[in-house]
């Protein structure tokens, strides 16, 4: 008996492999694509000049002084990367209980923003107003008697957001997860004449173990007192995450972010389906480091996994990805042309 005939009887002449048979057919039917337009590159800034300081926990990632970062940002813009996200590692003597250096107009993050805008005006600059790089206790907000105080923190980050916009930030991305912050920042920006500055809300930031290398990068890992469970979302809670995002939408967020990334693809999809706003995922330091470490040991094909994970974010409905791989990906895409 003709086995092909038997197979056709079983499948009803439906053969999924017809569209997979050749490279050209696979390219024709590909549902999602990763392009350089999908990338935001997070970078770490340190005081001083001429500094390129490798981060041990994040192979291939450096802390850079502003002058060196300007050179890197020029390269990123040349590769077509649309935006960067900046994070400062300030001197320990400038950190205090309230993160007061966040309110210094010419602090490190604002110096960097002004320098980037002057040297590379065509690249977008995304800045964070969370206080953890500025506090002596490593928390994202003001700590009073062992409690992160919500409203006082919001008042401070609004003032910091206006200063960041004054320095040239295009998008404020508040990551500290205080209640009411999006509406307050929107009102503060508008009152200061920054109606065109956008807000990318860290709408669903989970209390995750994937952040460890980042905390080394900004030198907060040894400072943190307790944990951040009282203000970050539990990894167990998807419905709560959507409620958080819904509040940020009501308060005026222009874009929504899911952080971390690859373990939360379901949240990316649910948020995109629920709200229709641009959705971004942050492929955080722990995700990056796992891939790099396994690749360095020869256990995986690092480039392949790098591209696969970012493509998965697109499949999950993301409009873009913050990734420490951004420069590597941009170069690979340019090479493959």
PEFENHU-V546130 format. One record per residue. N is the residue number from 0. RES is the residue in one letter. SS is DSSP state (hx for helix, st for strand, lp for the rest). BURIAL is # if it has 9 or more other C-alpha atoms within 8 Angstrom, else .. D_LAST is the distance of its C-alpha to the last C-alpha in Angstrom with 2 decimals. Layout:
N_RES_SS_BURIAL_D_LAST ; N_RES_SS_BURIAL_D_LAST
This chain:
0_X_lp_._48.72 ; 1_X_lp_._45.16 ; 2_X_hx_._42.93 ; 3_X_hx_._40.09 ; 4_X_hx_._42.63 ; 5_X_hx_._43.60 ; 6_X_hx_._40.04 ; 7_X_hx_#_39.58 ; 8_X_hx_._42.90 ; 9_X_hx_._41.78 ; 10_X_hx_._38.35 ; 11_X_lp_._39.52 ; 12_X_lp_._36.86 ; 13_X_lp_._34.12 ; 14_X_lp_._31.50 ; 15_X_hx_._28.51 ; 16_X_hx_._26.85 ; 17_X_hx_._26.44 ; 18_X_hx_#_23.30 ; 19_X_hx_#_22.00 ; 20_X_lp_._22.84 ; 21_X_lp_._19.52 ; 22_X_hx_._15.82 ; 23_X_hx_._15.64 ; 24_X_hx_#_18.52 ; 25_X_hx_#_17.24 ; 26_X_hx_._14.08 ; 27_X_hx_._16.53 ; 28_X_hx_._18.87 ; 29_X_lp_._16.83 ; 30_X_lp_._18.79 ; 31_X_lp_._16.82 ; 32_X_lp_._13.29 ; 33_X_lp_._12.37 ; 34_X_lp_._10.41 ; 35_X_hx_#_10.98 ; 36_X_hx_._13.78 ; 37_X_hx_#_15.66 ; 38_X_st_#_16.35 ; 39_X_st_#_19.58 ; 40_X_st_#_20.21 ; 41_X_st_#_23.89 ; 42_X_st_#_25.43 ; 43_X_st_#_28.98 ; 44_X_st_#_31.16 ; 45_X_st_#_34.32 ; 46_X_lp_#_37.07 ; 47_X_lp_._37.45 ; 48_X_lp_._35.35 ; 49_X_lp_._33.18 ; 50_X_lp_#_32.68 ; 51_X_st_#_29.79 ; 52_X_st_._31.50 ; 53_X_st_#_29.85 ; 54_X_lp_#_30.79 ; 55_X_lp_._32.31 ; 56_X_lp_._31.75 ; 57_X_lp_#_28.03 ; 58_X_lp_#_26.50 ; 59_X_lp_._23.71 ; 60_X_lp_._24.96 ; 61_X_st_#_27.27 ; 62_X_st_#_29.88 ; 63_X_st_#_29.48 ; 64_X_st_#_31.97 ; 65_X_hx_#_31.10 ; 66_X_hx_#_30.41 ; 67_X_hx_#_27.93 ; 68_X_hx_#_26.34 ; 69_X_hx_#_25.90 ; 70_X_hx_._23.85 ; 71_X_hx_._21.66 ; 72_X_hx_#_21.33 ; 73_X_hx_#_20.33 ; 74_X_hx_._17.44 ; 75_X_hx_#_16.51 ; 76_X_hx_#_16.76 ; 77_X_hx_._14.62 ; 78_X_lp_#_11.72 ; 79_X_lp_#_12.56 ; 80_X_lp_#_14.82 ; 81_X_lp_#_17.50 ; 82_X_st_#_20.52 ; 83_X_st_#_22.37 ; 84_X_st_#_25.54 ; 85_X_st_#_28.23 ; 86_X_st_#_31.02 ; 87_X_st_#_33.89 ; 88_X_st_#_35.89 ; 89_X_lp_#_39.05 ; 90_X_lp_._42.16 ; 91_X_hx_._44.55 ; 92_X_hx_._47.45 ; 93_X_hx_._45.78 ; 94_X_lp_#_45.54 ; 95_X_st_#_48.50 ; 96_X_lp_#_49.78 ; 97_X_lp_#_48.45 ; 98_X_lp_#_45.19 ; 99_X_hx_#_46.71 ; 100_X_hx_#_44.09 ; 101_X_hx_#_41.73 ; 102_X_hx_#_44.05 ; 103_X_lp_._43.88 ; 104_X_lp_._42.13 ; 105_X_lp_._40.63 ; 106_X_lp_#_39.81 ; 107_X_hx_#_36.78 ; 108_X_hx_#_34.40 ; 109_X_hx_#_35.48 ; 110_X_hx_#_35.30 ; 111_X_hx_#_31.68 ; 112_X_hx_#_30.87 ; 113_X_hx_#_32.67 ; 114_X_hx_#_30.95 ; 115_X_hx_#_27.43 ; 116_X_hx_#_28.37 ; 117_X_hx_._29.78 ; 118_X_hx_._26.95 ; 119_X_lp_#_23.91 ; 120_X_lp_._25.32 ; 121_X_lp_._22.11 ; 122_X_lp_#_21.37 ; 123_X_st_#_23.41 ; 124_X_st_#_26.02 ; 125_X_st_#_27.39 ; 126_X_st_#_30.71 ; 127_X_lp_#_33.05 ; 128_X_lp_#_36.83 ; 129_X_lp_#_37.99 ; 130_X_lp_#_40.70 ; 131_X_lp_#_39.93 ; 132_X_lp_#_38.52 ; 133_X_lp_#_41.76 ; 134_X_st_#_44.47 ; 135_X_lp_#_46.65 ; 136_X_lp_#_46.66 ; 137_X_lp_#_42.94 ; 138_X_lp_#_43.26 ; 139_X_lp_#_41.20 ; 140_X_lp_#_44.37 ; 141_X_st_#_47.86 ; 142_X_st_#_50.08 ; 143_X_st_._53.78 ; 144_X_lp_._56.21 ; 145_X_lp_._53.54 ; 146_X_st_._51.98 ; 147_X_st_#_48.76 ; 148_X_st_#_50.21 ; 149_X_hx_#_48.13 ; 150_X_hx_._49.41 ; 151_X_hx_._49.91 ; 152_X_hx_#_46.37 ; 153_X_hx_#_45.06 ; 154_X_hx_#_47.13 ; 155_X_hx_#_45.61 ; 156_X_hx_#_41.96 ; 157_X_hx_#_42.46 ; 158_X_hx_#_43.74 ; 159_X_hx_#_40.84 ; 160_X_hx_#_38.33 ; 161_X_hx_#_39.95 ; 162_X_hx_#_39.76 ; 163_X_hx_#_36.07 ; 164_X_hx_#_35.52 ; 165_X_hx_._37.77 ; 166_X_hx_#_35.55 ; 167_X_lp_#_32.48 ; 168_X_lp_#_31.04 ; 169_X_lp_#_29.16 ; 170_X_st_#_29.61 ; 171_X_st_#_32.43 ; 172_X_lp_#_31.68 ; 173_X_lp_#_35.09 ; 174_X_lp_#_34.99 ; 175_X_lp_#_38.71 ; 176_X_lp_#_39.60 ; 177_X_lp_#_42.85 ; 178_X_lp_._44.36 ; 179_X_lp_#_44.25 ; 180_X_hx_#_41.79 ; 181_X_hx_#_39.32 ; 182_X_hx_#_42.08 ; 183_X_hx_#_43.63 ; 184_X_hx_#_40.46 ; 185_X_hx_#_39.81 ; 186_X_hx_._43.36 ; 187_X_hx_#_43.21 ; 188_X_hx_#_40.03 ; 189_X_hx_#_41.42 ; 190_X_hx_._44.77 ; 191_X_lp_._43.16 ; 192_X_lp_._41.29 ; 193_X_lp_#_37.87 ; 194_X_lp_._37.50 ; 195_X_lp_._33.82 ; 196_X_lp_#_32.95 ; 197_X_st_#_31.52 ; 198_X_st_#_32.52 ; 199_X_st_#_30.20 ; 200_X_st_#_32.85 ; 201_X_st_#_32.65 ; 202_X_st_#_34.37 ; 203_X_st_#_34.57 ; 204_X_st_#_34.70 ; 205_X_st_#_36.23 ; 206_X_lp_#_38.64 ; 207_X_lp_._36.38 ; 208_X_hx_._36.48 ; 209_X_hx_#_32.74 ; 210_X_hx_#_33.33 ; 211_X_hx_#_35.02 ; 212_X_hx_#_32.48 ; 213_X_hx_#_31.92 ; 214_X_hx_#_35.67 ; 215_X_hx_#_35.64 ; 216_X_hx_#_32.94 ; 217_X_lp_#_35.19 ; 218_X_lp_#_38.37 ; 219_X_lp_#_40.02 ; 220_X_lp_#_40.32 ; 221_X_lp_._43.70 ; 222_X_lp_#_44.95 ; 223_X_lp_#_44.56 ; 224_X_lp_._47.97 ; 225_X_lp_._47.98 ; 226_X_lp_._44.98 ; 227_X_lp_._43.13 ; 228_X_lp_._44.28 ; 229_X_lp_._46.39 ; 230_X_lp_._43.48 ; 231_X_lp_#_40.33 ; 232_X_st_#_40.08 ; 233_X_lp_#_41.17 ; 234_X_lp_._38.45 ; 235_X_lp_._40.91 ; 236_X_lp_._40.91 ; 237_X_hx_._38.44 ; 238_X_hx_._40.83 ; 239_X_hx_._41.76 ; 240_X_hx_#_38.11 ; 241_X_hx_#_37.88 ; 242_X_hx_._41.13 ; 243_X_hx_#_39.79 ; 244_X_hx_#_36.71 ; 245_X_hx_#_39.00 ; 246_X_hx_._41.10 ; 247_X_hx_#_38.14 ; 248_X_hx_#_37.10 ; 249_X_hx_._40.72 ; 250_X_hx_#_40.84 ; 251_X_lp_#_37.90 ; 252_X_lp_#_34.67 ; 253_X_lp_#_31.61 ; 254_X_st_#_29.23 ; 255_X_st_#_30.07 ; 256_X_st_#_28.89 ; 257_X_st_#_29.53 ; 258_X_st_#_30.12 ; 259_X_lp_#_29.63 ; 260_X_lp_#_26.74 ; 261_X_hx_#_26.33 ; 262_X_hx_._30.11 ; 263_X_hx_#_30.45 ; 264_X_hx_#_28.00 ; 265_X_hx_._31.10 ; 266_X_hx_#_31.90 ; 267_X_hx_#_28.47 ; 268_X_hx_#_29.01 ; 269_X_hx_#_32.65 ; 270_X_hx_#_32.04 ; 271_X_hx_#_29.37 ; 272_X_hx_._31.71 ; 273_X_hx_._34.74 ; 274_X_hx_._33.71 ; 275_X_lp_._30.58 ; 276_X_lp_._29.63 ; 277_X_st_#_26.19 ; 278_X_st_#_26.16 ; 279_X_st_#_24.48 ; 280_X_st_#_24.81 ; 281_X_st_#_25.33 ; 282_X_st_#_24.12 ; 283_X_lp_#_27.04 ; 284_X_hx_#_27.94 ; 285_X_hx_#_29.66 ; 286_X_hx_#_26.73 ; 287_X_hx_#_24.45 ; 288_X_hx_#_27.18 ; 289_X_hx_._27.89 ; 290_X_hx_#_24.39 ; 291_X_hx_#_24.32 ; 292_X_hx_#_27.87 ; 293_X_hx_#_27.42 ; 294_X_hx_#_24.33 ; 295_X_hx_._26.28 ; 296_X_lp_._29.09 ; 297_X_lp_._27.00 ; 298_X_lp_._27.96 ; 299_X_lp_#_24.54 ; 300_X_lp_._20.92 ; 301_X_hx_#_19.98 ; 302_X_hx_._16.19 ; 303_X_hx_._16.71 ; 304_X_hx_#_19.41 ; 305_X_hx_#_17.57 ; 306_X_hx_#_14.83 ; 307_X_hx_._17.63 ; 308_X_hx_#_19.95 ; 309_X_hx_#_17.71 ; 310_X_hx_#_16.85 ; 311_X_hx_#_20.64 ; 312_X_hx_#_21.29 ; 313_X_hx_#_19.38 ; 314_X_hx_#_21.45 ; 315_X_lp_#_24.52 ; 316_X_lp_#_24.08 ; 317_X_lp_#_22.64 ; 318_X_lp_#_20.95 ; 319_X_st_#_19.64 ; 320_X_st_#_20.22 ; 321_X_st_#_21.79 ; 322_X_st_#_20.59 ; 323_X_lp_#_21.20 ; 324_X_lp_#_17.94 ; 325_X_hx_#_16.09 ; 326_X_hx_#_15.12 ; 327_X_hx_._14.10 ; 328_X_hx_#_12.01 ; 329_X_hx_#_10.34 ; 330_X_hx_#_9.67 ; 331_X_hx_._8.44 ; 332_X_hx_#_5.99 ; 333_X_hx_._4.89 ; 334_X_hx_._5.28 ; 335_X_hx_._3.78 ; 336_X_lp_._0.00
